[in-house]
Amino acid sequence: MLAVDAPEWFRAALAAPREDDEVEVDGCPIHFVRWGAQDRPGLVLVHGGAAHAHWWDHVAPLLMQECCVVAVDLSGHGDSGRRDRYPTSTWAREIVEVAEHAGIAGPPVVIGHSMGGWVAITAAAEQGDRLDGIVVLDSPVRRRAPEEEAAAEGAAFGPLRTYPTMEAALSRFRTVPDQPTSLPFVLEHVARASVREIDGGWTWKFDPRIFDRPVPTGELLQQVRCRVALFRSEHGLVTPDIGAYMYEQLGRLAPVVEVPLAHHHVMLDQPIPLVTGLRTLLADWEHSVPQRRT
């Protein structure tokens, strides 16, 4: 139950029919949420570091007109299992295996935000023949994602604390980086899905060890072998020069789309413009011949 007033479109999105499922990948259970009929072309939505599938709950139903939409909890996040180590390549395998297990017809389009954009890029570089394309949302190539920087500097994502009540935990919920424009009803929903009850109280769902891993370099973009689009938030972390660098690394074949007024967490403050941009891109991809690098 939302404590914050929310518009009808948001409440309708949360009420849309969906299914929870999981698949085992390399010995670890991977949880995902599915909207829309199986055996349709698919979209796989990938969250950022320390986030989870429910960051997309209000976005996925707006993308399911002709698609099967899947939002995944990467291992170490949300309701998926944990591993001893979290290589980006393992996460990339997880999203491809989830797409196949979810019953998506043909190779999916993968949409990844922040650290999830790196996961999408890695999947496109290592398993591009199993993808129809990727969309990278404000993933700052040439620097760490903000959640990874905060973890490395000890500013966030340290050892998990236990809070006596859910309300006490929710009062400590923050995005990294923080942004003043997040819609309060979206933020509350995401926060409530970020905690779990344990003996003695409530804690966050993510495993702090997710940040103990090598970060890919921008040169990985040169290995991408499926079509790709780059979305940058107007007030986000992919500055125009970073966007230009990514465009060059991709062989000048990727559109770069700016979401007006958006900060880094675009699904939290500008979800409708984000959906509009994604719908436009996907409609074009459906009726155009992809330019593929050789």
C-alpha positions as a Markdown table, in Angstrom:
| # | Residue | x | y | z |
|---|---|---|---|---|
| 1 | Met | 0.0 | 0.0 | 0.0 |
| 2 | Leu | 1.4 | 3.4 | -1.1 |
| 3 | Ala | 1.6 | 6.0 | 1.7 |
| 4 | Val | 2.2 | 8.7 | -0.9 |
| 5 | Asp | -0.5 | 9.9 | -3.3 |
| 6 | Ala | 0.2 | 8.6 | -6.8 |
| 7 | Pro | -1.4 | 9.4 | -10.2 |
| 8 | Glu | -3.7 | 6.9 | -11.8 |
| 9 | Trp | -1.3 | 5.9 | -14.5 |
| 10 | Phe | 1.2 | 4.8 | -11.9 |
| 11 | Arg | -1.4 | 2.8 | -9.9 |
| 12 | Ala | -2.6 | 1.2 | -13.1 |
| 13 | Ala | 1.0 | 0.2 | -14.0 |
| 14 | Leu | 1.5 | -1.5 | -10.6 |
| 15 | Ala | -1.8 | -3.3 | -11.0 |
| 16 | Ala | -0.9 | -4.8 | -14.4 |
| 17 | Pro | -0.8 | -8.6 | -14.4 |
| 18 | Arg | 2.7 | -10.0 | -13.9 |
| 19 | Glu | 4.4 | -13.2 | -13.0 |
| 20 | Asp | 7.4 | -14.0 | -10.8 |
| 21 | Asp | 9.7 | -16.8 | -11.9 |
| 22 | Glu | 13.3 | -17.9 | -11.6 |
| 23 | Val | 16.0 | -19.8 | -13.4 |
| 24 | Glu | 19.2 | -21.3 | -12.1 |
| 25 | Val | 22.3 | -19.9 | -13.8 |
| 26 | Asp | 25.7 | -21.3 | -12.9 |
| 27 | Gly | 24.3 | -22.8 | -9.7 |
| 28 | Cys | 22.5 | -19.6 | -8.5 |
| 29 | Pro | 18.8 | -18.9 | -8.6 |
| 30 | Ile | 18.0 | -15.8 | -10.6 |
| 31 | His | 14.6 | -14.1 | -10.0 |
| 32 | Phe | 12.7 | -12.2 | -12.6 |
| 33 | Val | 9.4 | -10.6 | -13.2 |
| 34 | Arg | 7.5 | -11.0 | -16.5 |
| 35 | Trp | 4.7 | -8.8 | -18.1 |
| 36 | Gly | 2.8 | -9.7 | -21.3 |
| 37 | Ala | 2.3 | -12.9 | -23.2 |
| 38 | Gln | 5.1 | -15.3 | -23.8 |
| 39 | Asp | 6.2 | -16.2 | -27.3 |
| 40 | Arg | 6.4 | -12.5 | -28.2 |
| 41 | Pro | 9.5 | -10.4 | -29.0 |
| 42 | Gly | 11.1 | -9.5 | -25.7 |
| 43 | Leu | 12.6 | -6.7 | -23.7 |
| 44 | Val | 14.9 | -7.5 | -20.7 |
| 45 | Leu | 15.3 | -4.6 | -18.2 |
| 46 | Val | 18.5 | -4.6 | -16.1 |
| 47 | His | 18.8 | -2.4 | -13.0 |
| 48 | Gly | 21.9 | -0.6 | -11.7 |
| 49 | Gly | 24.2 | -1.6 | -8.8 |
| 50 | Ala | 22.4 | -2.4 | -5.5 |
| 51 | Ala | 19.0 | -1.9 | -7.2 |
| 52 | His | 16.5 | -4.6 | -8.3 |
| 53 | Ala | 13.9 | -5.6 | -10.7 |
| 54 | His | 11.1 | -3.5 | -9.1 |
| 55 | Trp | 12.8 | -0.3 | -10.1 |
| 56 | Trp | 11.0 | -1.1 | -13.4 |
| 57 | Asp | 7.5 | -1.9 | -12.1 |
| 58 | His | 6.0 | 1.3 | -13.3 |
| 59 | Val | 7.9 | 1.3 | -16.7 |
| 60 | Ala | 7.5 | -2.3 | -17.9 |
| 61 | Pro | 3.7 | -2.3 | -18.3 |
| 62 | Leu | 4.0 | 0.8 | -20.5 |
| 63 | Leu | 6.3 | -1.2 | -22.9 |
| 64 | Met | 4.3 | -4.4 | -23.2 |
| 65 | Gln | 1.9 | -3.5 | -26.1 |
| 66 | Glu | 3.5 | -6.1 | -28.4 |
| 67 | Cys | 6.2 | -7.4 | -26.2 |
| 68 | Cys | 7.0 | -9.8 | -23.4 |
| 69 | Val | 8.8 | -7.6 | -20.9 |
| 70 | Val | 11.1 | -9.1 | -18.3 |
| 71 | Ala | 12.9 | -7.3 | -15.4 |
| 72 | Val | 15.7 | -9.3 | -13.8 |
| 73 | Asp | 17.3 | -9.4 | -10.3 |
| 74 | Leu | 21.0 | -9.9 | -11.1 |
| 75 | Ser | 22.7 | -12.2 | -8.6 |
| 76 | Gly | 23.5 | -10.5 | -5.4 |
| 77 | His | 20.5 | -8.2 | -5.9 |
| 78 | Gly | 16.8 | -8.2 | -5.0 |
| 79 | Asp | 15.3 | -11.7 | -4.6 |
| 80 | Ser | 18.0 | -13.6 | -6.5 |
| 81 | Gly | 20.7 | -15.7 | -4.9 |
| 82 | Arg | 24.2 | -14.7 | -3.9 |
| 83 | Arg | 27.6 | -15.8 | -5.3 |
| 84 | Asp | 31.1 | -15.7 | -3.9 |
| 85 | Arg | 32.1 | -13.4 | -6.8 |
| 86 | Tyr | 30.2 | -11.2 | -9.3 |
| 87 | Pro | 32.1 | -10.9 | -12.7 |
| 88 | Thr | 30.2 | -8.8 | -15.2 |
| 89 | Ser | 30.4 | -11.7 | -17.6 |
| 90 | Thr | 28.4 | -13.8 | -15.2 |
| 91 | Trp | 25.7 | -11.1 | -15.0 |
| 92 | Ala | 25.7 | -11.0 | -18.8 |
| 93 | Arg | 25.0 | -14.7 | -19.0 |
| 94 | Glu | 22.2 | -14.3 | -16.4 |
| 95 | Ile | 20.2 | -11.9 | -18.5 |
| 96 | Val | 20.6 | -14.0 | -21.7 |
| 97 | Glu | 19.5 | -17.2 | -19.8 |
| 98 | Val | 16.6 | -15.4 | -18.2 |
| 99 | Ala | 15.4 | -14.2 | -21.6 |
| 100 | Glu | 15.4 | -17.8 | -22.9 |
| 101 | His | 13.7 | -19.2 | -19.8 |
| 102 | Ala | 11.1 | -16.5 | -19.9 |
| 103 | Gly | 9.8 | -17.8 | -23.2 |
| 104 | Ile | 10.7 | -14.7 | -25.3 |
| 105 | Ala | 10.4 | -15.2 | -29.0 |
| 106 | Gly | 13.8 | -14.7 | -30.6 |
| 107 | Pro | 16.7 | -12.7 | -29.4 |
| 108 | Pro | 15.6 | -9.9 | -27.0 |
| 109 | Val | 16.5 | -6.2 | -26.7 |
| 110 | Val | 18.3 | -5.6 | -23.4 |
| 111 | Ile | 17.8 | -2.2 | -21.7 |
| 112 | Gly | 20.3 | -1.5 | -18.9 |
| 113 | His | 20.6 | 1.4 | -16.5 |
| 114 | Ser | 23.9 | 2.6 | -15.0 |
| 115 | Met | 25.9 | -0.5 | -13.9 |
| 116 | Gly | 23.2 | -2.5 | -15.8 |
| 117 | Gly | 24.2 | -0.7 | -18.9 |
| 118 | Trp | 27.7 | -2.3 | -18.5 |
| 119 | Val | 26.1 | -5.7 | -18.1 |
| 120 | Ala | 24.2 | -5.1 | -21.4 |
| 121 | Ile | 27.4 | -3.9 | -23.2 |
| 122 | Thr | 29.2 | -7.0 | -21.9 |
| 123 | Ala | 26.4 | -9.3 | -23.1 |
| 124 | Ala | 26.4 | -7.6 | -26.5 |
| 125 | Ala | 30.2 | -8.0 | -26.8 |
| 126 | Glu | 30.4 | -11.6 | -25.6 |
| 127 | Gln | 27.0 | -13.0 | -26.8 |
| 128 | Gly | 25.8 | -10.5 | -29.4 |
| 129 | Asp | 24.4 | -13.2 | -31.6 |
| 130 | Arg | 21.8 | -14.0 | -28.9 |
| 131 | Leu | 20.6 | -10.4 | -28.7 |
| 132 | Asp | 18.5 | -8.2 | -31.0 |
| 133 | Gly | 20.0 | -5.0 | -29.6 |
| 134 | Ile | 20.9 | -3.1 | -26.4 |
| 135 | Val | 19.8 | 0.3 | -25.0 |
| 136 | Val | 22.2 | 1.8 | -22.5 |
| 137 | Leu | 20.7 | 4.3 | -20.1 |
| 138 | Asp | 23.1 | 6.9 | -18.6 |
| 139 | Ser | 26.0 | 4.5 | -18.1 |
| 140 | Pro | 29.1 | 6.7 | -17.7 |
| 141 | Val | 31.8 | 4.9 | -19.7 |
| 142 | Arg | 35.3 | 6.2 | -18.9 |
| 143 | Arg | 34.4 | 6.3 | -15.2 |
| 144 | Arg | 32.8 | 4.0 | -12.7 |
| 145 | Ala | 29.0 | 4.0 | -12.2 |
| 146 | Pro | 28.1 | 6.3 | -9.3 |
| 147 | Glu | 27.1 | 3.4 | -7.0 |
| 148 | Glu | 30.5 | 1.8 | -7.7 |
| 149 | Glu | 32.4 | 5.0 | -6.9 |
| 150 | Ala | 30.4 | 5.4 | -3.6 |
| 151 | Ala | 31.2 | 1.8 | -2.6 |
| 152 | Ala | 35.0 | 2.2 | -3.4 |
| 153 | Glu | 35.1 | 5.5 | -1.4 |
| 154 | Gly | 33.2 | 4.0 | 1.6 |
| 155 | Ala | 30.5 | 6.6 | 1.2 |
| 156 | Ala | 27.7 | 4.0 | 0.8 |
| 157 | Phe | 27.0 | 0.3 | 0.4 |
| 158 | Gly | 29.2 | -0.8 | 3.3 |
| 159 | Pro | 28.3 | -3.7 | 5.7 |
| 160 | Leu | 24.6 | -4.2 | 5.9 |
| 161 | Arg | 22.9 | -2.7 | 8.9 |
| 162 | Thr | 19.8 | -4.2 | 10.6 |
| 163 | Tyr | 17.0 | -1.8 | 11.5 |
| 164 | Pro | 14.3 | -2.6 | 14.1 |
| 165 | Thr | 11.4 | -1.8 | 11.8 |
| 166 | Met | 10.7 | -1.5 | 8.1 |
| 167 | Glu | 9.9 | 2.2 | 8.6 |
| 168 | Ala | 13.4 | 2.7 | 10.2 |
| 169 | Ala | 15.0 | 1.1 | 7.2 |
| 170 | Leu | 12.9 | 3.1 | 4.7 |
| 171 | Ser | 13.9 | 6.3 | 6.4 |
| 172 | Arg | 17.5 | 5.6 | 5.5 |
| 173 | Phe | 16.9 | 4.8 | 1.8 |
| 174 | Arg | 18.9 | 7.0 | -0.6 |
| 175 | Thr | 19.7 | 6.9 | -4.2 |
| 176 | Val | 23.4 | 7.2 | -5.3 |
| 177 | Pro | 23.8 | 9.8 | -6.6 |
| 178 | Asp | 21.0 | 11.5 | -4.8 |
| 179 | Gln | 18.6 | 13.6 | -6.9 |
| 180 | Pro | 16.1 | 16.1 | -5.8 |
| 181 | Thr | 13.6 | 15.4 | -8.6 |
| 182 | Ser | 12.6 | 11.8 | -7.9 |
| 183 | Leu | 8.9 | 11.3 | -7.9 |
| 184 | Pro | 7.9 | 10.6 | -4.3 |
| 185 | Phe | 5.4 | 7.8 | -5.2 |
| 186 | Val | 8.0 | 6.0 | -7.3 |
| 187 | Leu | 10.7 | 6.4 | -4.7 |
| 188 | Glu | 8.5 | 5.0 | -2.0 |
| 189 | His | 7.6 | 2.0 | -4.1 |
| 190 | Val | 11.2 | 1.3 | -4.9 |
| 191 | Ala | 12.3 | 1.7 | -1.3 |
| 192 | Arg | 9.7 | -0.8 | 0.0 |
| 193 | Ala | 10.9 | -3.4 | -2.5 |
| 194 | Ser | 14.5 | -2.9 | -1.4 |
| 195 | Val | 14.3 | -4.3 | 2.1 |
| 196 | Arg | 13.7 | -7.8 | 3.6 |
| 197 | Glu | 12.9 | -9.0 | 7.0 |
| 198 | Ile | 15.5 | -11.1 | 8.9 |
| 199 | Asp | 15.9 | -12.3 | 12.4 |
| 200 | Gly | 16.1 | -9.1 | 14.6 |
| 201 | Gly | 14.7 | -6.7 | 12.1 |
| 202 | Trp | 15.0 | -5.4 | 8.5 |
| 203 | Thr | 17.9 | -5.0 | 6.1 |
| 204 | Trp | 18.7 | -4.3 | 2.5 |
| 205 | Lys | 18.4 | -7.0 | -0.1 |
| 206 | Phe | 21.7 | -6.4 | -2.0 |
| 207 | Asp | 25.0 | -8.2 | -1.2 |
| 208 | Pro | 27.8 | -5.5 | -0.6 |
| 209 | Arg | 30.3 | -7.8 | -2.3 |
| 210 | Ile | 28.7 | -6.9 | -5.7 |
| 211 | Phe | 31.2 | -4.0 | -6.0 |
| 212 | Asp | 34.3 | -6.1 | -5.4 |
| 213 | Arg | 35.0 | -6.8 | -9.1 |
| 214 | Pro | 36.9 | -5.3 | -12.1 |
| 215 | Val | 35.2 | -2.6 | -14.0 |
| 216 | Pro | 35.1 | -3.0 | -17.8 |
| 217 | Thr | 36.8 | -0.3 | -19.9 |
| 218 | Gly | 35.3 | 1.8 | -22.7 |
| 219 | Glu | 37.2 | -0.2 | -25.3 |
| 220 | Leu | 34.7 | -3.0 | -24.8 |
| 221 | Leu | 32.2 | -1.0 | -26.9 |
| 222 | Gln | 34.4 | -1.8 | -29.9 |
| 223 | Gln | 33.4 | -5.5 | -29.5 |
| 224 | Val | 29.6 | -5.0 | -29.5 |
| 225 | Arg | 28.1 | -7.0 | -32.3 |
| 226 | Cys | 24.4 | -6.1 | -32.2 |
| 227 | Arg | 22.7 | -2.8 | -32.7 |
| 228 | Val | 22.8 | -0.3 | -29.8 |
| 229 | Ala | 21.3 | 3.0 | -28.7 |
| 230 | Leu | 22.6 | 5.3 | -26.0 |
| 231 | Phe | 20.3 | 7.3 | -23.8 |
| 232 | Arg | 21.7 | 10.1 | -21.7 |
| 233 | Ser | 19.9 | 12.1 | -19.0 |
| 234 | Glu | 20.1 | 15.9 | -19.4 |
| 235 | His | 21.4 | 16.3 | -15.9 |
| 236 | Gly | 22.9 | 12.8 | -15.6 |
| 237 | Leu | 26.4 | 11.4 | -15.6 |
| 238 | Val | 26.9 | 10.7 | -19.4 |
| 239 | Thr | 28.1 | 14.2 | -20.3 |
| 240 | Pro | 28.1 | 15.2 | -24.0 |
| 241 | Asp | 31.8 | 14.4 | -24.3 |
| 242 | Ile | 31.3 | 10.9 | -22.8 |
| 243 | Gly | 28.4 | 10.4 | -25.1 |
| 244 | Ala | 30.6 | 11.4 | -28.1 |
| 245 | Tyr | 33.4 | 9.1 | -26.9 |
| 246 | Met | 30.9 | 6.1 | -26.7 |
| 247 | Tyr | 29.5 | 7.0 | -30.1 |
| 248 | Glu | 33.0 | 6.9 | -31.7 |
| 249 | Gln | 33.8 | 3.6 | -29.9 |
| 250 | Leu | 30.7 | 2.1 | -31.4 |
| 251 | Gly | 31.7 | 3.0 | -35.0 |
| 252 | Arg | 29.4 | 6.1 | -35.2 |
| 253 | Leu | 26.4 | 3.7 | -35.7 |
| 254 | Ala | 24.5 | 4.3 | -32.4 |
| 255 | Pro | 21.9 | 7.0 | -31.9 |
| 256 | Val | 22.4 | 9.1 | -28.8 |
| 257 | Val | 19.1 | 10.2 | -27.2 |
| 258 | Glu | 18.9 | 12.8 | -24.5 |
| 259 | Val | 16.0 | 12.6 | -22.0 |
| 260 | Pro | 15.1 | 16.2 | -21.1 |
| 261 | Leu | 15.1 | 17.3 | -17.4 |
| 262 | Ala | 16.2 | 13.8 | -16.3 |
| 263 | His | 18.8 | 13.1 | -13.7 |
| 264 | His | 20.8 | 9.9 | -13.5 |
| 265 | His | 18.0 | 7.7 | -12.2 |
| 266 | Val | 15.7 | 8.5 | -15.1 |
| 267 | Met | 13.0 | 6.0 | -14.3 |
| 268 | Leu | 12.6 | 7.8 | -10.9 |
| 269 | Asp | 12.1 | 11.3 | -12.1 |
| 270 | Gln | 11.2 | 11.2 | -15.9 |
| 271 | Pro | 9.6 | 7.8 | -16.5 |
| 272 | Ile | 7.1 | 9.0 | -19.1 |
| 273 | Pro | 9.6 | 10.8 | -21.3 |
| 274 | Leu | 11.9 | 7.7 | -20.9 |
| 275 | Val | 9.1 | 5.4 | -22.1 |
| 276 | Thr | 8.3 | 7.7 | -25.0 |
| 277 | Gly | 11.9 | 7.6 | -26.2 |
| 278 | Leu | 12.1 | 3.8 | -25.8 |
| 279 | Arg | 8.8 | 3.3 | -27.7 |
| 280 | Thr | 10.0 | 5.5 | -30.5 |
| 281 | Leu | 13.4 | 3.7 | -30.8 |
| 282 | Leu | 11.8 | 0.3 | -30.7 |
| 283 | Ala | 9.3 | 1.2 | -33.3 |
| 284 | Asp | 12.1 | 2.3 | -35.6 |
| 285 | Trp | 14.1 | -0.8 | -34.9 |
| 286 | Glu | 11.1 | -3.0 | -35.8 |
| 287 | His | 10.8 | -1.6 | -39.3 |
| 288 | Ser | 14.5 | -0.8 | -40.1 |
| 289 | Val | 17.5 | -2.9 | -41.2 |
| 290 | Pro | 20.2 | -2.7 | -38.5 |
| 291 | Gln | 23.6 | -1.4 | -39.4 |
| 292 | Arg | 26.0 | -4.0 | -38.0 |
| 293 | Arg | 29.7 | -3.6 | -37.5 |
| 294 | Thr | 32.0 | -6.1 | -39.1 |
